[in-house]
Amino acid sequence: MATSWTDLLLLPVAALLLLLFWAALTPLETLGWWAGWFGDAIYYDAAAPTSAPPSTQSSSAYVLFLSGIGRVSGQTLSYREQGLIDRLRQQLPHATVIDNIFPYSVNNLALTGQPLFAGLWQWALRRKLEGPALAGYLINIRNMLQVAIAADKRYGPIYNQAMAEVMLETVMRYHFDPESAVPIFLIGYSGAGQIAIGAATYLREWTKAPIYVISLGGIFSSDPGLLAASHTFHLWGSRDKAQIWRLLMPGRWSWIASSEWNRALRQGRASILRMEGMDHTGRGGYLDRTPPTEGARSHLERTVATLCAIIQHPDQPPSSS
């Protein structure tokens, strides 16, 4: 019996050691980009436009959607995320809504296109879609580690600069003029909230456009981007259990008065919009299409209405939904 229990304990211990080893190697991708190991290329999926689409009218705003941690490329939105994008494009006909950025890669390279580990991530994506779903969580773990890098005070500035370059290159493919005052809105869903905030610092330096960040259930630390952005809107579901992660980020604690987050709140550069009854993801989440009660608006409809109100009138933020 003792041997049996020992064998059982070896499994979680081995898994923990493997995770720690994986986490220790995570900064190498960011450092490799900084060292120039990957060249200067910014990659786009084959399904993405290879050149800027024809423009029949100037855009009133550029809206970049950065997806949650379950994504493996710039083209693998979940059906709920795709529903959000479709509705934003319908309700913001004069804005350019862009969804082909993979926010968990310093050069926008899809996991399934990586030269060494493409096979692993293709397998993980199949498992995520077909089961067993547990194997598919490798994608979530990998991308969450990238979020941790973006929040790290040592590696974060490098990662955030790389992502800002991807974002600027992307909007310029859609006729954005860095000398113009057309605003850019970064919608960071879940873990991408950190990446949106981190990139704001550099986009603010490289363009004359106002940079607005919208954290949709975002997980983020206190970051200099909060003071660089023209304004940060944090949409927080009242049932969003993932928001407990903020307790692990000292800069988000209310009594750390000098943190960027608390300074942004005091200066009116950040707003918290409470989304009543909303959870983080899935049924009951921000993007759920099913009305919670008969005759009520779905959470997706309320989320879209809030996002559109911010994008159309960023100087007049909506009240909590």
C-alpha beads as a LAMMPS data file, in Angstrom:
LAMMPS data file: protein, C-alpha beads

321 atoms
320 bonds

1 atom types
1 bond types

-500.0 500.0 xlo xhi
-500.0 500.0 ylo yhi
-500.0 500.0 zlo zhi

Masses

1 110.0

Atoms # bond

1 1 1 0.000 0.000 0.000
2 1 1 2.847 2.438 0.828
3 1 1 4.347 1.929 -2.596
4 1 1 0.990 2.581 -4.224
5 1 1 0.537 5.892 -2.392
6 1 1 4.086 6.897 -3.267
7 1 1 3.410 6.235 -6.911
8 1 1 0.238 8.319 -6.792
9 1 1 2.046 11.234 -5.149
10 1 1 4.742 11.163 -7.813
11 1 1 2.251 12.149 -10.498
12 1 1 1.238 15.580 -9.096
13 1 1 4.812 16.252 -7.982
14 1 1 6.112 15.483 -11.468
15 1 1 3.377 17.649 -13.003
16 1 1 4.277 20.538 -10.676
17 1 1 7.992 20.240 -11.482
18 1 1 7.207 20.172 -15.192
19 1 1 5.035 23.289 -14.838
20 1 1 7.780 25.121 -12.934
21 1 1 10.343 24.155 -15.582
22 1 1 7.957 25.363 -18.305
23 1 1 7.397 28.653 -16.467
24 1 1 11.154 29.134 -16.088
25 1 1 11.602 28.857 -19.863
26 1 1 8.727 31.205 -20.698
27 1 1 10.829 34.435 -20.769
28 1 1 13.065 32.998 -23.514
29 1 1 10.565 33.839 -26.246
30 1 1 10.443 37.479 -25.159
31 1 1 14.204 37.709 -24.705
32 1 1 14.718 36.034 -28.066
33 1 1 12.599 38.698 -29.748
34 1 1 14.654 41.423 -28.029
35 1 1 17.904 39.771 -29.114
36 1 1 16.696 39.587 -32.709
37 1 1 16.665 35.797 -32.941
38 1 1 13.311 35.825 -34.764
39 1 1 14.043 38.656 -37.180
40 1 1 11.752 41.658 -37.660
41 1 1 8.826 39.845 -39.297
42 1 1 5.294 40.190 -37.959
43 1 1 3.210 37.183 -38.961
44 1 1 -0.404 36.966 -40.029
45 1 1 -2.498 33.869 -40.573
46 1 1 -3.180 32.785 -44.121
47 1 1 -6.844 33.674 -43.641
48 1 1 -5.984 37.239 -42.643
49 1 1 -5.723 39.930 -45.312
50 1 1 -2.197 40.156 -46.705
51 1 1 -2.661 43.820 -47.494
52 1 1 -4.869 46.578 -46.230
53 1 1 -8.465 46.314 -47.448
54 1 1 -9.749 49.063 -49.735
55 1 1 -11.018 52.064 -47.832
56 1 1 -14.168 53.809 -49.018
57 1 1 -14.337 56.224 -46.094
58 1 1 -12.168 57.293 -43.211
59 1 1 -12.602 55.411 -39.958
60 1 1 -14.038 57.114 -36.913
61 1 1 -12.030 54.777 -34.670
62 1 1 -9.823 51.704 -34.730
63 1 1 -11.006 48.955 -32.404
64 1 1 -8.571 46.115 -31.684
65 1 1 -10.034 43.060 -29.976
66 1 1 -7.512 40.996 -28.014
67 1 1 -8.975 37.616 -27.171
68 1 1 -8.909 35.464 -24.055
69 1 1 -6.286 32.870 -23.213
70 1 1 -7.924 30.002 -25.091
71 1 1 -6.767 31.204 -28.509
72 1 1 -3.930 29.679 -30.561
73 1 1 -3.777 32.153 -33.459
74 1 1 -5.213 35.332 -34.885
75 1 1 -8.057 33.387 -36.503
76 1 1 -9.302 31.033 -33.786
77 1 1 -11.914 33.086 -31.980
78 1 1 -14.457 31.167 -29.936
79 1 1 -18.009 31.372 -31.256
80 1 1 -18.902 33.708 -28.381
81 1 1 -16.012 36.035 -29.214
82 1 1 -16.990 35.947 -32.887
83 1 1 -20.528 36.900 -31.887
84 1 1 -19.127 39.950 -30.098
85 1 1 -17.059 40.985 -33.130
86 1 1 -20.023 40.580 -35.505
87 1 1 -22.234 42.791 -33.356
88 1 1 -19.569 45.449 -32.908
89 1 1 -19.161 45.678 -36.677
90 1 1 -22.903 45.969 -37.130
91 1 1 -23.323 48.701 -34.543
92 1 1 -20.128 50.607 -35.319
93 1 1 -20.283 50.807 -39.132
94 1 1 -17.862 53.745 -39.330
95 1 1 -15.216 52.152 -37.100
96 1 1 -12.602 49.617 -38.155
97 1 1 -12.933 46.558 -35.916
98 1 1 -9.870 44.298 -36.064
99 1 1 -9.708 40.804 -34.580
100 1 1 -6.692 39.130 -36.216
101 1 1 -4.109 39.857 -33.518
102 1 1 -2.777 36.951 -31.443
103 1 1 -1.872 38.737 -28.208
104 1 1 0.149 35.851 -26.758
105 1 1 3.005 35.972 -29.261
106 1 1 5.639 38.700 -29.540
107 1 1 5.528 38.563 -33.348
108 1 1 1.904 37.482 -33.865
109 1 1 2.994 33.977 -34.884
110 1 1 0.266 31.384 -34.319
111 1 1 1.074 28.541 -31.946
112 1 1 0.094 26.127 -34.704
113 1 1 2.659 27.775 -36.996
114 1 1 5.655 27.606 -34.692
115 1 1 8.585 25.754 -36.273
116 1 1 9.357 23.389 -33.362
117 1 1 6.107 22.869 -31.462
118 1 1 3.395 23.291 -34.106
119 1 1 2.444 19.617 -33.833
120 1 1 1.969 19.850 -30.063
121 1 1 -0.306 22.884 -30.316
122 1 1 -2.308 21.392 -33.197
123 1 1 -2.870 18.325 -31.024
124 1 1 -3.837 20.475 -28.024
125 1 1 -6.280 22.460 -30.160
126 1 1 -7.942 19.244 -31.379
127 1 1 -8.240 18.020 -27.803
128 1 1 -9.725 21.360 -26.756
129 1 1 -12.360 21.086 -29.477
130 1 1 -13.013 17.353 -29.429
131 1 1 -11.879 16.169 -25.991
132 1 1 -10.571 15.282 -23.612
133 1 1 -10.795 18.985 -22.787
134 1 1 -8.223 18.682 -20.000
135 1 1 -5.435 18.203 -22.545
136 1 1 -6.607 21.360 -24.316
137 1 1 -5.904 23.381 -21.183
138 1 1 -2.238 23.298 -22.165
139 1 1 -3.105 26.230 -24.424
140 1 1 -4.632 28.169 -21.547
141 1 1 -1.624 27.507 -19.306
142 1 1 0.845 28.554 -21.990
143 1 1 -1.002 31.786 -22.746
144 1 1 -1.494 32.596 -19.057
145 1 1 2.281 32.351 -18.625
146 1 1 2.632 34.948 -21.388
147 1 1 0.269 37.212 -19.435
148 1 1 2.543 36.775 -16.428
149 1 1 5.518 37.838 -18.565
150 1 1 3.625 40.948 -19.726
151 1 1 2.971 41.860 -16.079
152 1 1 6.534 41.163 -14.924
153 1 1 8.557 44.288 -14.125
154 1 1 11.684 42.737 -15.706
155 1 1 10.341 41.250 -18.933
156 1 1 7.055 43.135 -19.275
157 1 1 8.502 46.257 -20.967
158 1 1 10.066 44.088 -23.681
159 1 1 6.931 42.010 -24.234
160 1 1 4.681 45.060 -24.253
161 1 1 6.875 46.876 -26.766
162 1 1 6.736 43.843 -29.056
163 1 1 2.947 43.679 -28.830
164 1 1 2.623 47.421 -29.440
165 1 1 4.641 46.979 -32.634
166 1 1 2.255 44.210 -33.738
167 1 1 -0.746 46.438 -33.007
168 1 1 0.671 49.469 -34.797
169 1 1 1.649 47.402 -37.834
170 1 1 -1.844 45.897 -37.886
171 1 1 -3.790 49.160 -37.773
172 1 1 -1.519 50.646 -40.429
173 1 1 -2.540 47.765 -42.710
174 1 1 -6.036 49.224 -42.334
175 1 1 -5.021 52.755 -43.385
176 1 1 -4.310 54.165 -39.923
177 1 1 -2.231 57.357 -39.979
178 1 1 0.000 57.700 -36.882
179 1 1 -0.108 61.480 -37.316
180 1 1 -3.898 61.593 -37.136
181 1 1 -6.097 61.980 -34.077
182 1 1 -8.345 59.016 -34.905
183 1 1 -8.600 57.119 -31.595
184 1 1 -7.479 53.553 -31.001
185 1 1 -9.477 51.363 -28.622
186 1 1 -7.835 48.233 -27.239
187 1 1 -10.385 45.728 -25.931
188 1 1 -8.534 43.217 -23.758
189 1 1 -10.688 40.235 -22.840
190 1 1 -9.657 38.243 -19.758
191 1 1 -5.856 37.826 -19.678
192 1 1 -5.476 40.135 -22.669
193 1 1 -6.465 43.023 -20.394
194 1 1 -2.864 43.060 -19.136
195 1 1 -1.484 43.019 -22.677
196 1 1 -3.726 45.881 -23.811
197 1 1 -2.677 48.045 -20.859
198 1 1 1.011 47.217 -21.312
199 1 1 0.979 48.129 -25.016
200 1 1 -0.700 51.494 -24.364
201 1 1 2.573 52.990 -23.099
202 1 1 4.308 52.505 -26.441
203 1 1 1.364 53.262 -28.711
204 1 1 1.002 56.584 -26.904
205 1 1 4.651 57.410 -27.749
206 1 1 4.479 56.324 -31.386
207 1 1 1.210 57.960 -32.444
208 1 1 -0.690 61.180 -31.935
209 1 1 -3.929 59.255 -31.495
210 1 1 -5.743 58.951 -28.176
211 1 1 -5.298 55.423 -26.825
212 1 1 -8.198 53.987 -24.858
213 1 1 -8.108 50.644 -23.069
214 1 1 -11.235 48.611 -22.361
215 1 1 -10.668 45.733 -19.965
216 1 1 -13.450 43.191 -20.497
217 1 1 -13.222 41.116 -17.357
218 1 1 -9.520 41.816 -17.646
219 1 1 -6.822 40.330 -15.456
220 1 1 -4.082 42.908 -15.053
221 1 1 -1.527 44.333 -12.672
222 1 1 -0.748 47.937 -11.840
223 1 1 1.111 48.955 -15.004
224 1 1 2.531 52.260 -16.337
225 1 1 0.142 51.887 -19.275
226 1 1 -2.687 52.884 -16.963
227 1 1 -1.216 56.383 -16.793
228 1 1 -0.192 56.459 -20.463
229 1 1 -3.640 55.598 -21.823
230 1 1 -6.113 58.409 -22.358
231 1 1 -8.527 56.382 -20.223
232 1 1 -8.945 52.803 -19.037
233 1 1 -12.404 51.308 -18.616
234 1 1 -12.557 48.143 -16.516
235 1 1 -15.752 46.136 -17.023
236 1 1 -16.143 43.919 -13.988
237 1 1 -18.883 41.285 -13.717
238 1 1 -20.456 41.012 -10.277
239 1 1 -20.161 37.199 -10.519
240 1 1 -16.763 37.135 -12.193
241 1 1 -14.763 34.827 -9.948
242 1 1 -11.610 35.319 -12.051
243 1 1 -11.314 38.826 -10.636
244 1 1 -9.941 37.286 -7.456
245 1 1 -6.572 37.328 -9.279
246 1 1 -6.319 41.035 -8.471
247 1 1 -5.644 40.053 -4.854
248 1 1 -2.318 38.587 -5.994
249 1 1 -1.270 41.912 -7.517
250 1 1 -0.177 44.349 -4.781
251 1 1 -0.533 47.383 -7.057
252 1 1 -4.266 46.721 -7.229
253 1 1 -4.661 46.856 -3.441
254 1 1 -6.485 50.013 -2.406
255 1 1 -3.980 50.969 0.300
256 1 1 -0.982 51.059 -2.088
257 1 1 -1.668 54.705 -2.855
258 1 1 1.357 55.254 -5.099
259 1 1 0.583 52.428 -7.544
260 1 1 -0.300 53.288 -11.132
261 1 1 -3.756 51.751 -10.706
262 1 1 -4.702 53.825 -7.671
263 1 1 -3.172 56.979 -9.157
264 1 1 -5.177 56.438 -12.351
265 1 1 -8.364 56.064 -10.318
266 1 1 -7.653 59.240 -8.315
267 1 1 -6.802 61.218 -11.459
268 1 1 -9.974 60.106 -13.234
269 1 1 -7.954 58.189 -15.855
270 1 1 -9.569 54.853 -14.980
271 1 1 -13.178 53.849 -14.433
272 1 1 -14.706 50.655 -13.056
273 1 1 -18.004 49.659 -14.682
274 1 1 -19.854 46.970 -12.747
275 1 1 -21.671 44.493 -14.999
276 1 1 -24.434 43.106 -12.825
277 1 1 -24.957 39.356 -12.848
278 1 1 -22.130 38.570 -15.252
279 1 1 -19.565 35.808 -14.839
280 1 1 -16.172 35.557 -16.544
281 1 1 -16.881 33.146 -19.383
282 1 1 -19.263 30.462 -20.652
283 1 1 -22.913 30.469 -19.646
284 1 1 -23.621 33.601 -17.672
285 1 1 -20.434 35.255 -18.918
286 1 1 -19.947 38.613 -20.593
287 1 1 -20.493 37.074 -24.044
288 1 1 -23.425 34.764 -23.285
289 1 1 -26.132 35.133 -25.959
290 1 1 -28.904 33.484 -23.912
291 1 1 -31.071 35.935 -21.928
292 1 1 -30.908 35.137 -18.183
293 1 1 -34.685 35.508 -17.900
294 1 1 -37.507 35.689 -20.404
295 1 1 -37.762 39.137 -21.960
296 1 1 -34.392 40.291 -20.579
297 1 1 -31.440 41.352 -22.686
298 1 1 -28.663 38.802 -23.020
299 1 1 -25.314 39.481 -21.388
300 1 1 -23.794 39.797 -24.851
301 1 1 -26.280 42.512 -25.813
302 1 1 -25.534 44.450 -22.625
303 1 1 -21.779 44.066 -23.126
304 1 1 -21.989 45.264 -26.731
305 1 1 -24.130 48.236 -25.700
306 1 1 -21.576 49.231 -23.056
307 1 1 -18.620 48.847 -25.430
308 1 1 -20.350 50.878 -28.147
309 1 1 -21.242 53.630 -25.687
310 1 1 -17.584 53.879 -24.656
311 1 1 -16.266 53.852 -28.216
312 1 1 -18.783 56.438 -29.451
313 1 1 -18.420 58.756 -26.436
314 1 1 -15.216 57.951 -24.497
315 1 1 -15.382 61.267 -22.651
316 1 1 -18.831 60.406 -21.329
317 1 1 -18.408 56.914 -19.852
318 1 1 -21.626 54.959 -19.327
319 1 1 -22.858 54.029 -15.905
320 1 1 -22.552 50.449 -14.728
321 1 1 -24.709 47.949 -16.601

Bonds

1 1 1 2
2 1 2 3
3 1 3 4
4 1 4 5
5 1 5 6
6 1 6 7
7 1 7 8
8 1 8 9
9 1 9 10
10 1 10 11
11 1 11 12
12 1 12 13
13 1 13 14
14 1 14 15
15 1 15 16
16 1 16 17
17 1 17 18
18 1 18 19
19 1 19 20
20 1 20 21
21 1 21 22
22 1 22 23
23 1 23 24
24 1 24 25
25 1 25 26
26 1 26 27
27 1 27 28
28 1 28 29
29 1 29 30
30 1 30 31
31 1 31 32
32 1 32 33
33 1 33 34
34 1 34 35
35 1 35 36
36 1 36 37
37 1 37 38
38 1 38 39
39 1 39 40
40 1 40 41
41 1 41 42
42 1 42 43
43 1 43 44
44 1 44 45
45 1 45 46
46 1 46 47
47 1 47 48
48 1 48 49
49 1 49 50
50 1 50 51
51 1 51 52
52 1 52 53
53 1 53 54
54 1 54 55
55 1 55 56
56 1 56 57
57 1 57 58
58 1 58 59
59 1 59 60
60 1 60 61
61 1 61 62
62 1 62 63
63 1 63 64
64 1 64 65
65 1 65 66
66 1 66 67
67 1 67 68
68 1 68 69
69 1 69 70
70 1 70 71
71 1 71 72
72 1 72 73
73 1 73 74
74 1 74 75
75 1 75 76
76 1 76 77
77 1 77 78
78 1 78 79
79 1 79 80
80 1 80 81
81 1 81 82
82 1 82 83
83 1 83 84
84 1 84 85
85 1 85 86
86 1 86 87
87 1 87 88
88 1 88 89
89 1 89 90
90 1 90 91
91 1 91 92
92 1 92 93
93 1 93 94
94 1 94 95
95 1 95 96
96 1 96 97
97 1 97 98
98 1 98 99
99 1 99 100
100 1 100 101
101 1 101 102
102 1 102 103
103 1 103 104
104 1 104 105
105 1 105 106
106 1 106 107
107 1 107 108
108 1 108 109
109 1 109 110
110 1 110 111
111 1 111 112
112 1 112 113
113 1 113 114
114 1 114 115
115 1 115 116
116 1 116 117
117 1 117 118
118 1 118 119
119 1 119 120
120 1 120 121
121 1 121 122
122 1 122 123
123 1 123 124
124 1 124 125
125 1 125 126
126 1 126 127
127 1 127 128
128 1 128 129
129 1 129 130
130 1 130 131
131 1 131 132
132 1 132 133
133 1 133 134
134 1 134 135
135 1 135 136
136 1 136 137
137 1 137 138
138 1 138 139
139 1 139 140
140 1 140 141
141 1 141 142
142 1 142 143
143 1 143 144
144 1 144 145
145 1 145 146
146 1 146 147
147 1 147 148
148 1 148 149
149 1 149 150
150 1 150 151
151 1 151 152
152 1 152 153
153 1 153 154
154 1 154 155
155 1 155 156
156 1 156 157
157 1 157 158
158 1 158 159
159 1 159 160
160 1 160 161
161 1 161 162
162 1 162 163
163 1 163 164
164 1 164 165
165 1 165 166
166 1 166 167
167 1 167 168
168 1 168 169
169 1 169 170
170 1 170 171
171 1 171 172
172 1 172 173
173 1 173 174
174 1 174 175
175 1 175 176
176 1 176 177
177 1 177 178
178 1 178 179
179 1 179 180
180 1 180 181
181 1 181 182
182 1 182 183
183 1 183 184
184 1 184 185
185 1 185 186
186 1 186 187
187 1 187 188
188 1 188 189
189 1 189 190
190 1 190 191
191 1 191 192
192 1 192 193
193 1 193 194
194 1 194 195
195 1 195 196
196 1 196 197
197 1 197 198
198 1 198 199
199 1 199 200
200 1 200 201
201 1 201 202
202 1 202 203
203 1 203 204
204 1 204 205
205 1 205 206
206 1 206 207
207 1 207 208
208 1 208 209
209 1 209 210
210 1 210 211
211 1 211 212
212 1 212 213
213 1 213 214
214 1 214 215
215 1 215 216
216 1 216 217
217 1 217 218
218 1 218 219
219 1 219 220
220 1 220 221
221 1 221 222
222 1 222 223
223 1 223 224
224 1 224 225
225 1 225 226
226 1 226 227
227 1 227 228
228 1 228 229
229 1 229 230
230 1 230 231
231 1 231 232
232 1 232 233
233 1 233 234
234 1 234 235
235 1 235 236
236 1 236 237
237 1 237 238
238 1 238 239
239 1 239 240
240 1 240 241
241 1 241 242
242 1 242 243
243 1 243 244
244 1 244 245
245 1 245 246
246 1 246 247
247 1 247 248
248 1 248 249
249 1 249 250
250 1 250 251
251 1 251 252
252 1 252 253
253 1 253 254
254 1 254 255
255 1 255 256
256 1 256 257
257 1 257 258
258 1 258 259
259 1 259 260
260 1 260 261
261 1 261 262
262 1 262 263
263 1 263 264
264 1 264 265
265 1 265 266
266 1 266 267
267 1 267 268
268 1 268 269
269 1 269 270
270 1 270 271
271 1 271 272
272 1 272 273
273 1 273 274
274 1 274 275
275 1 275 276
276 1 276 277
277 1 277 278
278 1 278 279
279 1 279 280
280 1 280 281
281 1 281 282
282 1 282 283
283 1 283 284
284 1 284 285
285 1 285 286
286 1 286 287
287 1 287 288
288 1 288 289
289 1 289 290
290 1 290 291
291 1 291 292
292 1 292 293
293 1 293 294
294 1 294 295
295 1 295 296
296 1 296 297
297 1 297 298
298 1 298 299
299 1 299 300
300 1 300 301
301 1 301 302
302 1 302 303
303 1 303 304
304 1 304 305
305 1 305 306
306 1 306 307
307 1 307 308
308 1 308 309
309 1 309 310
310 1 310 311
311 1 311 312
312 1 312 313
313 1 313 314
314 1 314 315
315 1 315 316
316 1 316 317
317 1 317 318
318 1 318 319
319 1 319 320
320 1 320 321
